[in-house]
């Protein structure tokens, strides 16, 4: 039996339709008035210079009014889109706490979509019985079109991070959630055959995922599906910003099934006072006017060398400032950052402390 997808229009939908009808009514009235003037007004039928000047002035005023009215409507629609994006941002990419289980945290994002403040990047940090677990990912695409994929992956992570004792179990849960999202999307695109395999375009909706688990001693274990490796920040060291790698990444989630044997890689250790920077590829892929990529590692080294301690908010502000200067504005792809600093010897272990977002969005 085929299910109906229609719903009774809500009050908000009715107001939206009424506003759109009003948006079209005024240009229609203006246009009708101009045509009526041209056809019925005696002055418009005269060929004298004065009559032509008056007619031209009337049409100029009508045209200017139409342009102004349409412009105001478009600006109102743009404000509504940005408001929707901001609301979605606060739900999906909720602000990280200032401190979590002895780690200082900060996060920020630059969206490539000028009409929206959210993109396809995703991240979250949670404290569990198994350690601090971190997810960083990038859904194919950006802007409002990537919201559904971001919501599917983040929602699954926030449950699986607490439920699954092994990091591999968390990744498999993310894969299943992404698969359900694709099948649901396929059903929306082809409601007559919702169980069929997604077509080629839909099958390309993959997501890169980096999963980290930081244990009590600071040891880091990772599962990487096509995502850039993070950087270990060590103030005072000669090699103060080096990639924290764990071998060759697996393909992004959604391109191929996960292997039967998933063994997290031991990447190293974050000592007290050291930090970790996670990022999406929009950071290193940003180019300047000459086509040169953004040198993230060099900029991190310059930033860390000038500081005795890792302050996550300051690191993010410095990176974004240099990125915007390098690219001459917002980058061509979404660019997200998450910075953690191990402060377990400096402050008591804490679980949550509400804090605002450390990095303001740039449009």
Backbone torsions as a table, in degrees:
resi	resn	phi	psi	omega
1	UNK	NA	134.2	-177.4
2	UNK	-85.2	130.8	180.0
3	UNK	-87.9	140.8	178.0
4	UNK	-81.4	137.1	-179.9
5	UNK	-100.0	-0.6	-176.6
6	UNK	-82.2	148.7	177.5
7	UNK	-133.2	155.6	176.9
8	UNK	-64.5	137.7	-178.4
9	UNK	-63.8	133.9	178.4
10	UNK	-81.2	171.2	179.0
11	UNK	-63.9	-36.4	178.1
12	UNK	-64.5	-42.3	177.7
13	UNK	-61.8	-40.3	179.8
14	UNK	-63.8	-42.4	178.9
15	UNK	-65.3	-36.8	178.4
16	UNK	-64.2	-44.0	178.6
17	UNK	-64.8	-39.3	178.7
18	UNK	-64.1	-40.9	179.4
19	UNK	-66.0	-38.7	178.1
20	UNK	-67.8	-36.4	177.1
21	UNK	-64.5	-40.4	177.4
22	UNK	-66.2	-34.0	178.9
23	UNK	-63.3	-34.3	179.3
24	UNK	-86.3	-23.4	-174.9
25	UNK	-68.2	-43.9	-176.7
26	UNK	-64.7	-46.6	175.0
27	UNK	-60.0	-34.0	178.7
28	UNK	-65.2	-43.5	178.4
29	UNK	-64.0	-42.5	178.9
30	UNK	-62.3	-45.9	178.8
31	UNK	-62.8	-41.6	177.8
32	UNK	-63.6	-38.1	177.8
33	UNK	-64.6	-38.7	179.5
34	UNK	-66.5	-42.1	178.8
35	UNK	-65.4	-41.7	178.5
36	UNK	-62.0	-41.2	176.4
37	UNK	-58.7	-46.4	-176.4
38	UNK	-66.2	-33.9	-173.9
39	UNK	-91.0	-29.5	-170.6
40	UNK	-115.5	-25.5	-176.1
41	UNK	-72.7	127.6	179.3
42	UNK	-60.0	-33.3	-178.8
43	UNK	-64.8	-33.6	-179.4
44	UNK	-71.3	-19.3	-178.9
45	UNK	-85.5	-11.6	-178.5
46	UNK	-80.6	153.1	-178.6
47	UNK	-105.3	8.1	-179.7
48	UNK	-71.0	160.6	-179.1
49	UNK	-63.0	-41.0	-179.9
50	UNK	-62.8	-41.0	-179.9
51	UNK	-65.5	-39.6	178.9
52	UNK	-66.1	-37.2	178.9
53	UNK	-64.5	-43.3	179.6
54	UNK	-63.5	-44.4	179.4
55	UNK	-62.5	-42.0	178.8
56	UNK	-63.7	-39.1	179.0
57	UNK	-64.1	-40.5	178.8
58	UNK	-61.8	-47.7	-179.7
59	UNK	-66.5	-33.7	177.3
60	UNK	-64.8	-43.1	179.1
61	UNK	-65.3	-39.6	178.4
62	UNK	-64.2	-45.6	179.7
63	UNK	-63.1	-41.2	178.6
64	UNK	-64.1	-40.6	178.0
65	UNK	-62.9	-41.3	178.3
66	UNK	-62.4	-45.7	-179.9
67	UNK	-62.0	-44.4	-179.9
68	UNK	-63.4	-42.3	-178.5
69	UNK	-64.9	-44.6	179.4
70	UNK	-65.0	-40.4	179.3
71	UNK	-61.9	-43.8	179.0
72	UNK	-62.7	-39.0	178.0
73	UNK	-64.8	-41.1	179.0
74	UNK	-66.3	-40.6	178.3
75	UNK	-64.3	-37.6	177.9
76	UNK	-65.4	-42.1	177.2
77	UNK	-62.6	-39.2	179.6
78	UNK	-65.2	-40.3	177.9
79	UNK	-63.7	-37.8	178.8
80	UNK	-66.8	-40.5	178.2
81	UNK	-61.9	-43.2	179.8
82	UNK	-67.3	-34.6	177.2
83	UNK	-66.4	-41.0	177.1
84	UNK	-63.0	-43.3	179.4
85	UNK	-63.3	-39.4	178.2
86	UNK	-65.0	-39.2	177.6
87	UNK	-65.8	-42.5	177.7
88	UNK	-64.1	-36.3	179.0
89	UNK	-61.0	-44.2	-177.1
90	UNK	-67.8	-24.9	-179.9
91	UNK	-85.9	-47.3	-174.9
92	UNK	-78.8	-60.1	-180.0
93	UNK	-97.0	72.3	-177.6
94	UNK	-65.4	149.0	180.0
95	UNK	-58.9	137.2	176.8
96	UNK	-76.1	150.2	174.7
97	UNK	-67.1	156.0	179.3
98	UNK	-65.0	-34.1	178.0
99	UNK	-140.7	144.9	-178.9
100	UNK	-146.7	113.1	175.7
101	UNK	53.3	41.9	177.5
102	UNK	86.9	4.7	177.8
103	UNK	-112.2	134.5	169.6
104	UNK	-82.7	137.1	-173.3
105	UNK	-127.9	153.2	170.6
106	UNK	-158.4	151.4	179.8
107	UNK	-148.1	156.3	177.1
108	UNK	-160.2	163.5	-178.7
109	UNK	-150.8	138.1	169.6
110	UNK	-110.8	126.3	-179.4
111	UNK	-94.8	138.3	176.9
112	UNK	-78.1	-16.5	-179.0
113	UNK	-90.4	111.4	-177.3
114	UNK	-67.6	-21.5	-178.2
115	UNK	-88.5	-3.9	-178.0
116	UNK	-144.5	153.2	-178.4
117	UNK	-100.5	13.4	-179.5
118	UNK	-132.0	148.8	179.6
119	UNK	-131.0	-153.5	-178.4
120	UNK	-93.5	2.9	179.1
121	UNK	-81.1	148.9	179.6
122	UNK	-142.3	151.5	177.8
123	UNK	-163.8	157.5	172.4
124	UNK	-168.8	155.4	178.2
125	UNK	-134.0	127.9	-179.3
126	UNK	-133.4	149.7	175.4
127	UNK	-100.4	124.8	-176.3
128	UNK	-128.3	175.8	175.3
129	UNK	-68.2	-14.7	-177.4
130	UNK	-100.4	0.2	-177.3
131	UNK	123.0	178.8	174.9
132	UNK	-79.0	123.8	-178.9
133	UNK	-113.7	137.7	-174.1
134	UNK	-127.9	139.3	171.9
135	UNK	-124.0	137.5	173.7
136	UNK	-136.6	129.7	-176.6
137	UNK	-150.9	173.4	-178.0
138	UNK	-147.6	107.4	176.4
139	UNK	-76.7	138.4	179.7
140	UNK	-57.9	128.8	-176.4
141	UNK	97.5	177.1	178.5
142	UNK	-151.9	173.9	-178.0
143	UNK	80.2	-164.6	-175.2
144	UNK	-64.3	-24.8	-179.2
145	UNK	-66.2	-18.8	-178.3
146	UNK	-95.6	1.5	-174.4
147	UNK	-61.9	-42.3	-175.9
148	UNK	-62.8	-42.7	178.2
149	UNK	-65.0	-41.2	177.7
150	UNK	-61.5	-44.5	-179.6
151	UNK	-63.6	-39.2	-179.7
152	UNK	-64.3	-45.3	-176.9
153	UNK	-71.3	-45.5	-178.0
154	UNK	-66.5	-41.3	179.0
155	UNK	-61.4	-40.2	178.4
156	UNK	-67.0	-41.8	-178.9
157	UNK	-62.3	-42.5	-175.2
158	UNK	-65.0	-23.8	174.2
159	UNK	-90.2	-48.1	-174.1
160	UNK	-66.5	-31.7	-178.5
161	UNK	-59.6	-31.3	178.7
162	UNK	-90.4	-31.8	-173.2
163	UNK	-82.6	-34.6	-172.1
164	UNK	-92.1	125.7	178.8
165	UNK	-72.7	-30.2	-178.8
166	UNK	-105.9	143.8	179.4
167	UNK	-63.2	-31.7	178.2
168	UNK	-62.2	-36.3	177.6
169	UNK	-63.9	-35.7	177.3
170	UNK	-63.8	-45.1	-178.7
171	UNK	-64.2	-39.2	179.1
172	UNK	-66.0	-36.0	176.7
173	UNK	-64.8	-39.2	177.3
174	UNK	-64.1	-40.4	178.7
175	UNK	-62.6	-43.1	179.8
176	UNK	-65.5	-40.3	178.8
177	UNK	-63.9	-40.8	178.2
178	UNK	-66.5	-38.4	177.2
179	UNK	-63.4	-41.7	176.7
180	UNK	-62.2	-39.4	177.2
181	UNK	-60.8	-43.2	179.9
182	UNK	-65.2	-41.8	179.9
183	UNK	-66.2	-38.3	177.9
184	UNK	-66.5	-39.6	176.6
185	UNK	-63.6	-41.3	177.8
186	UNK	-63.2	-37.9	177.4
187	UNK	-65.9	-35.0	176.9
188	UNK	-68.7	-37.5	-179.9
189	UNK	-74.5	-35.3	-177.7
190	UNK	-131.6	75.3	-174.8
191	UNK	-63.7	-19.6	-179.5
192	UNK	-74.7	-22.6	-178.0
193	UNK	-140.0	67.9	-174.2
194	UNK	-68.9	-18.2	-176.2
195	UNK	-92.8	-1.5	-179.6
196	UNK	-73.1	156.3	179.2
197	UNK	-64.2	136.9	-179.7
198	UNK	-56.3	146.6	179.8
199	UNK	-72.3	-179.1	-172.7
200	UNK	-61.0	-44.0	-177.7
201	UNK	-64.2	-40.7	-179.3
202	UNK	-70.0	-35.4	-179.3
203	UNK	-65.3	-16.7	178.6
204	UNK	-83.5	1.4	179.6
205	UNK	-82.3	69.6	180.0
206	UNK	-92.2	174.4	178.6
207	UNK	-142.7	130.8	173.4
208	UNK	-82.0	141.8	-175.2
209	UNK	-139.5	132.1	170.0
210	UNK	-120.6	118.4	177.8
211	UNK	-109.1	129.3	177.6
212	UNK	-122.9	147.0	172.4
213	UNK	-130.5	118.2	-178.4
214	UNK	-106.9	115.8	-175.9
215	UNK	-82.9	177.9	-174.8
216	UNK	-61.4	-32.7	-179.7
217	UNK	-86.6	5.3	179.4
218	UNK	89.6	-1.2	178.8
219	UNK	-67.4	137.2	-175.8
220	UNK	-111.3	127.7	173.1
221	UNK	-116.4	145.0	-172.4
222	UNK	-142.2	149.9	166.1
223	UNK	-126.3	123.5	-173.0
224	UNK	-122.7	121.1	176.6
225	UNK	-114.6	83.5	173.3
226	UNK	72.3	18.6	-176.1
227	UNK	-108.7	152.3	175.7
228	UNK	-61.9	142.0	177.1
229	UNK	-71.6	152.1	179.2
230	UNK	-77.7	172.4	177.4
231	UNK	-111.9	134.7	174.4
232	UNK	-89.5	123.4	-177.0
233	UNK	-104.2	122.7	-175.4
234	UNK	-130.5	93.2	-179.3
235	UNK	-63.4	136.9	179.1
236	UNK	88.9	-11.1	-179.7
237	UNK	-90.8	156.7	176.7
238	UNK	-65.0	-46.6	176.8
239	UNK	-97.3	81.5	-169.5
240	UNK	-85.8	-10.0	178.5
241	UNK	-147.6	97.3	-176.9
242	UNK	-127.3	146.5	177.5
243	UNK	-62.4	139.6	175.9
244	UNK	-102.4	95.1	-170.4
245	UNK	-107.2	161.4	177.7
246	UNK	-140.1	37.8	179.4
247	UNK	98.5	-167.9	-178.2
248	UNK	-77.1	128.2	179.7
249	UNK	-66.3	153.8	172.1
250	UNK	-77.9	166.8	176.3
251	UNK	-63.2	157.3	177.9
252	UNK	-58.8	153.2	178.6
253	UNK	-66.0	130.1	-179.9
254	UNK	106.4	-18.8	178.4
255	UNK	-82.8	-45.5	179.2
256	UNK	-139.9	156.0	175.4
257	UNK	-63.7	149.0	176.9
258	UNK	-66.4	147.6	178.4
259	UNK	-65.6	156.6	-178.8
260	UNK	-64.8	-34.4	-178.4
261	UNK	-105.8	108.1	179.1
262	UNK	-111.2	108.3	179.7
263	UNK	-115.9	114.2	177.7
264	UNK	-58.6	141.8	179.2
265	UNK	-87.9	135.7	174.5
266	UNK	-83.2	112.6	-171.4
267	UNK	-94.8	-18.7	-176.8
268	UNK	143.1	-153.4	-174.6
269	UNK	-144.1	140.5	173.6
270	UNK	-99.3	108.0	180.0
271	UNK	-78.0	160.1	175.8
272	UNK	-55.2	133.7	-177.5
273	UNK	92.2	-15.2	178.6
274	UNK	-91.2	163.3	-177.4
275	UNK	-131.0	171.7	179.9
276	UNK	-138.0	129.7	178.1
277	UNK	-114.8	120.1	174.9
278	UNK	-105.6	144.9	-176.4
279	UNK	-149.8	163.9	172.1
280	UNK	-99.8	166.5	-173.3
281	UNK	-70.0	-10.7	176.1
282	UNK	-64.6	-19.4	178.2
283	UNK	-72.7	-57.9	-175.1
284	UNK	-76.5	-17.3	179.5
285	UNK	-87.4	-6.3	179.7
286	UNK	-66.7	135.4	-177.4
287	UNK	-117.8	154.4	174.4
288	UNK	-92.4	-171.0	-176.7
289	UNK	-64.5	-20.8	179.8
290	UNK	-97.8	6.8	177.4
291	UNK	83.6	11.2	-179.4
292	UNK	-85.7	138.2	-179.3
293	UNK	-73.6	156.2	179.4
294	UNK	-70.9	122.3	-178.3
295	UNK	-81.4	80.0	-174.1
296	UNK	-60.7	-46.1	-177.0
297	UNK	-62.9	-41.7	178.4
298	UNK	-63.3	-41.4	179.7
299	UNK	-67.5	-36.1	177.2
300	UNK	-65.8	-42.3	178.5
301	UNK	-60.9	-43.1	179.2
302	UNK	-64.8	-35.5	-179.6
303	UNK	-72.2	-44.8	-176.2
304	UNK	-70.9	-36.1	-178.8
305	UNK	-60.3	-31.2	-176.8
306	UNK	-82.0	-2.5	-174.8
307	UNK	-123.7	146.3	175.4
308	UNK	-87.5	-24.8	179.3
309	UNK	-130.5	158.5	177.2
310	UNK	-90.2	115.6	174.2
311	UNK	-110.1	106.0	-172.9
312	UNK	-53.1	-43.7	-179.2
313	UNK	-62.0	-41.2	-178.9
314	UNK	-67.3	-38.0	178.1
315	UNK	-62.9	-44.0	-179.3
316	UNK	-65.4	-43.5	178.3
317	UNK	-61.2	-40.3	-179.3
318	UNK	-66.1	-44.7	-178.5
319	UNK	-64.6	-45.6	-179.3
320	UNK	-66.2	-37.3	177.4
321	UNK	-61.4	-44.0	179.6
322	UNK	-71.2	-34.0	178.8
323	UNK	-65.6	-45.1	179.5
324	UNK	-65.4	-37.1	176.2
325	UNK	-67.1	-37.0	179.7
326	UNK	-68.5	-45.6	-175.5
327	UNK	-86.5	-10.0	-177.8
328	UNK	72.2	24.6	-177.7
329	UNK	145.0	-168.8	178.7
330	UNK	-58.3	143.6	-178.6
331	UNK	-70.5	169.2	-179.1
332	UNK	-77.7	-9.6	178.7
333	UNK	-135.7	157.4	177.8
334	UNK	-58.3	142.1	-175.4
335	UNK	-135.5	107.9	-178.6
336	UNK	-114.0	149.9	179.2
337	UNK	-135.7	142.3	170.0
338	UNK	-134.2	130.6	-179.8
339	UNK	-124.6	130.6	175.2
340	UNK	-119.5	143.0	175.0
341	UNK	-129.9	129.3	-178.8
342	UNK	-77.6	110.1	179.3
343	UNK	-118.5	27.7	-172.4
344	UNK	-67.6	-20.0	176.6
345	UNK	-92.7	-6.0	-173.5
346	UNK	-107.6	-28.5	-179.5
347	UNK	-132.6	154.6	175.2
348	UNK	-62.8	150.9	178.6
349	UNK	-62.9	125.3	-179.5
350	UNK	-124.9	156.4	-178.4
351	UNK	-101.5	-51.2	178.0
352	UNK	-145.7	140.5	173.6
353	UNK	-143.6	106.3	-173.9
354	UNK	-56.1	141.0	177.6
355	UNK	-153.7	154.8	178.0
356	UNK	-76.3	172.2	-179.4
357	UNK	-71.3	134.8	-170.8
358	UNK	-80.2	-24.4	-175.4
359	UNK	-121.3	124.6	179.2
360	UNK	-76.2	149.1	179.3
361	UNK	-77.2	146.1	-179.4
362	UNK	-114.7	130.0	-179.8
363	UNK	-119.2	NA	NA
